[in-house]
Amino acid sequence: MGLSLSATVANAAGLNRGGWIALGVMVGGSLSDAALAYVGFVRRCGWGLREAGFTTPTRRLWHLLWWIPLTLVGGAIGATILSGVFGLSSSPESASTEGFQLGAPAAVLLVACLTTVIPALEEIVCRRVLLDWCARFVPMWLAATIVTIAFAAAHVSPAATVYLIFTSASLTLARLWFGSLRATLLIHAANNAVVSAIALTAF
């Protein structure tokens, strides 16, 4: 009985430690990355929203009413099929969701980072800087492929990589179709909000 209780306490402490680490990485990383982006893009390069990619979309944003559900459903179905064929995990959840078990305040901070700062930074780096840079040297289809793979690989989460391949493809196509990061940011934020909601139901 005593050993069982000790094991339970140790497991709980381990989970809390993982949660605090996840919270620190997400919040601290978001703030430091935002500061670096501000210094690098705004102060040093003189970028505004337009230069960062948040231009007026070439197509109306009401198309997101079908694009977002298609991204979520298509990604889930595609990842499930692919993971079944290759024996991989298709879970879209990541280690950062461990922070949700720390309580409501931590969950609010995590969701705020996952749906605002992080998507904005990832879209600027991947689908503005990297995509446009690659397109200077290779055809656009190849540049889009490189960005799609790089985005999924950068998350360093084998459990989420399969799902992220489909999400990244949708985001890259959206950047090309809408011609603006306004659309990709909304798709990205919506995706992260749904994944966060799924993760929250597990705690």
Summary of the structure (lengths in Angstrom):
residues: 203
radius of gyration: 18.6
end to end distance: 25.7
largest distance: 66.0
contacts: 625
relative contact order: 0.16
helix: 81%
strand: 0%
